[in-house]
């Protein structure tokens, strides 16, 4: 069993510029894979299979399709009263991917979620 002090954080816009036209209207996490899945499905499944029950998804831009896809987190058993799936709001006004300094700043801004 996973200790209760483990938390998963997913940056859904990490490599948006790598996919060019595929991420023009959506975040990288919501890019379709195999017709049924989205790229975020793999990260969420890996976290859940490792026993992580509290997951935060940070999206900087174009996150509507991502929110529609993950919903409440029920397909990954993350629809819970305690812990579960959290969609964290965008924190930087820019429409670009987050660099290392932006990621650290974002972590500072969600410190209440982390603690």
Buried (B, 14 or more C-beta within 10 A) or exposed (E): EEEEEEBBBBBBBBEBEEBEEBBEEBBBBBBEEEEEEBBBBEBBEEBBEEEBBBBBBBBBBBBEBBEEBBEEBEBBEBEEEEEBBBBBEBBBEEEEBBEEEBBEEBBEBBEEBEE
